[in-house]
Amino acid sequence: MTTQKTLVIPLPLPEATANLATRLGAELSNGDCLLLSGIIGAGKTHFARSLIQSQMTVPEDVPSPTFTLVQTYDLPNGELWHSDLYRLSSLDEIEELGLISAFESAICLIEWPDRLAELTPAAALHISLALDPNEDDARIATLRWSDARWEPLMKQITL
């Protein structure tokens, strides 16, 4: 039985969210999956955009995949898939997008991961973003994982 671990990180400014995303992005490799959850406006797309842009050798626009459902990027450390599953209504749609094979071969950032249901990758890093009720523009990130792959990175983040 694997034990789930949790790390809570206060993000007092949008720059702190971008910094966390950049630090995580630098360590990702093919097969890694980040599941981004939180209410609308919690910062999921800001986090994803910051992570993606921090890994680009030539800066480019990073649109939200709300309507396209998936945006892909060829980055120095591998292909990255950024998906927004908010508008999906069935697991068949997830399979049609090609996400199942992308989980094995690419870095995946998934917004609204609850839509994955039983297709959720077991080794994924769950990142829940929430508004901080005490501070304007502040967020709280709760990172959860059970796969040992994330341990060294989580220790590095807390330094």
N, C-alpha and C positions, 0 to 999 in steps of 0.2 A: 504494500500500500504506500503510495506516495503522499508526502505531506505538502500541503499548500502553504506557501510563505507569502507574506505581505509586507510592503514597504509604502509608507505614506510620506509624500513630499509636498510641502507647501510651495506654491508658486505665486509669490506676491505681485508679480508684474508679468505682462505678456512675454517680456524678454526671458524670464525664468522658464516659461513653457518652451520657448524656442531653444534655450540652452539645454534643457533636458532632452529634447528631441534630437538635437545635434550630437550630444554625447552618446545617446543610444544608437543613432544612425551610423556613427563611426565604427561600431562594433558588430553590425549586422552582416549576415552572410546568407547565401542561398538556402532556402528551407526555413528561414526564420519568419515568424508571423507575429505581428503586433495587433491585438484586438482593441480598438479604441471605442469606449462607450462613454455615455454621458448625455444629458439633455441637449436639445438644440441650443447653441450658443455657449456650450461649456468649453469649447476650444479644440475639439477633435480635428477639424480641418486645419486650424492654425498649427497644431502640433504636427500633423502629417506634412503640411506644406513646408514647415521649417526643417523637418527631417530630410525631406526630398531635396530641397534647395541646398542644404548644407553638404550634400553628397555630390552635387553637380560640378563638373569641371568648367562648364560654360553655363552661367546663370540663364534660366528661362522661366517663363510664366508656369505656375503650377495651378491649374484650375481645379475646382472641386469636381469630383466625379458624380455629383448628385444626379445629373441627367444622363451622362454617358455610362454610368455604373462602374466602369473601370478605366483608369488611365495607367499606361505603362511607361516606364522610363528605363533606358539603358544607362546604368551608372557604373563607375569604375569597379565597385565591389559586387556587381551583378545586376540582373534585371529586377526591377521593383514594380509591383502591382499595387496601386492605390484604388481601393474599392469603397463605394458607399452603397450599402445594401438597404437603405431606408425604404426605397420604393418596391423592393421585391416582396412577392407574396407566397412563393413556393420554393422548395428545395430544388426542384427541377431547373428553375431559373439560375440558380447558383452553379449547377453543373454545366448548363449551357454557356455560361460566361467563361468556363475553363478554369475556375478557381481551384478546383480539386487538384489538378496537375500543377498549378502554380504554387500551391502550398509546398510541394516537394522540390520545385526547381527554381523558385524566385523568392525574393524578399516580399512579404505581403503586409500591407497596412490595411486593415479592414475597419471601416466605420459601421456602426450598427451591427455588431457581430451576433447579437441575439437572433438574427435572421438565419444564422448558420445552423442552429439547433444541433442535431447529432453529427453534422459535418464539421464541427469546430475542431481544429487541430489540437490534440492533447498537449503538445509541447509549446503551445502559444504563450506569449506574455500578454496578460490582460492589463490594460491601462484604462482606468476609469477616471474621467475628469469631471470635477464638480465645481460649481461656483462657491467661493468662500463667502458665507453670509455676513462676515464681519468687515470685509474689505472690498471696495470697488475695484474691478479689473483683476482681482486675485482669484486663483484657482487652487484646488487641492487635487493632486494626482495620487491615486491609489494603484500601486502595481502589485499584481498577484501572479504567482507562477508555482508550478510543481516540478518542472523539468530542471534537472541539475545544470543544464546548459546555461541558465540565467544567473546562477550563483556568483561567479566571478564578476560579472557586470554589475550586479546589484551592490556588491561590496565596494566596487570602484565608484559607483555613483554616490554612496554615502560618505565617501572620504572628503 
